Amino acid sequence: FNDEGDEVGGLTYTGTDDSERRASAGIMFDQLKQDQTIGISYSEANGQRAAGLQVWDRSEHQPHSELIRGLNDANALPEGPGRDAAVKAVRAKAAPGPRRLFVGKNTDRAATVSLADGLGRPRLVLRVNDDGSSSIEFLDADGKTVQRIPDATAK
């Protein structure tokens, strides 16, 4: 917590090996009056694991506390369509918080560096697969590969 009493990050961890092996851990650092802006995390489920460093782009204009207060008020309404609509309306007004950077290992075991645009769409992806093959991909706004090095069609 900071000097004003705001939560400014946290350490999270879970794990179970009962019927399904699941685990996660993370350390997050929040932007002032916002949600996390940088984090290191690990997750595992169904035999797939991912771990990495992530950076998010957060609003400077809408304090995160406004979103939390609005969601708490909406969730306090009686269960039903009215509450569902109120929650949806609050979420629709929430400032976006796109992930701009990921450096780590994906569930497909590839070491990846992904750089995204201001809407969180990956635009440049550097990748080294488990088998040692590697690539650099440039993507358009729809996620379609515009250029790939090495060229996948070259022989």
N, C-alpha and C positions, 0 to 999 in steps of 0.2 A: 504494500500500500504506500502511496506517496504522502507528502506532507498535508494534502487536503483530504486524505482518507479514501481516495480512489484506488480501486484495484488496478495494478499496473503490470500484471503478468502472472505467471504461475507455473507450478510444477505439477504435472498430472501423471498418473500411472495406474494401470489396471492389468489384470491378468488372471486367467483361469485355464485349467487343464482338465476340467470335469468331463463334460460330454463333447465339447468342442474346444480345441486349443485357440485361445484368443488373448492378445496382449496389446498394450499400447503405452507409450510414455512420451512425454513432451515437456519442453521448457519453452515458455513463451514470454515475450517482452512486448508490452503494449505501448502504442503511441499515446501521448497525453490526451486524455478525455476520449480515447478510442479503444478499439479491440487490438488484438495482437498485430504487430507490424513485422516482427521477425520471430522465427521459431525453429527449434530443432526437434524433430519428432521421429518416432518409430511406431509401426503398427504391424500386427500379424493377425491373420484370420484365414481359415481354410488352407493352411500350409503355404500361404503367400505372405511375404514380408516386404515392407517398404521402409526406408529411412532416409532422412535428408534435412537439409537446411531450406527454409522457405522464407520469402519476403512478400508481404502484402502491401498494397497501396490503400491507404485509408483517407477518409474525408477530413478536411480541416474545418468544415463548416457545421457539421451536425454531430454534437456530442453523443457518444455511445449511450450515455445514461438516458437520453431521450427515448431511444429505441427500447431499452430495457424497461423503462417506466411505462411506455405505451403497451408493450407486450404483457407486462404484469397486469395492467388495467384490463386489457382484452381477455386475458386468461382468467380473470376474476369473475367474468360474466357467467351466467348459467350455461351449462353445456348445451350445445345445439348449433343450428345454422347461424344464429346471431353472433355467437362467440367466434365461430369459424370465420365469418365475414370480417369481424373486427380484427382478428389476428392477421388475416390476409391483407387488410388495409394498412395496418402498421408496417408489416413486412414490405409492402409495395413502396412505402415512403423511405425505407432504409437506404442510406447511402451505400453504393457498391463498395466492396473491399476486395478487388481482384488480386489473385496471386500473380505476382510479376516475375518471380524467380524461384526455381527449384533446382537444387544441386543434391543429388543423392542416388539411391538405388530404388528402382521401381519394382513392382510385384513380378514383372517378367525377368528380373535379375539383371537388367541393363543399368549400367552406370550412366546417368543422364544429367545434362545441364539444359534447362529449358528457360528461355527468356520470353516473356509474354508482353503484349501491348497493354494499354491502359484499360482495356475491357477484360483482361485476363486470358486472352486468346494466345496460345503459344505461337510464336512467329519464327523462332530460331531454336533448333534442338540439336545438341551435340550428344552422341550416343555411342557407347561401347557395350556390345552385347556380351553375354556370358561366354560365347564361343570365341571372343576376341575380335570379331568383325566390328567395324566402326562406320559411322556416317555423320554427316552434317546435313541438316534439312532446313530449308527456308520454306515457311508456310504462309499462305494468304489468310485473310480474315475468316475464311470458312474452314480453315484447318487443312486445306488441300496443299500438297507439296508442290511448290513452284520450281524448286531446284534441289537436287540431292547430290552430295559429293560423298563417295563416288556415285556416278550415274548408274542407277539400278538397271538401266536398259543396255549399258555398254557391256561388251563381251571381251 
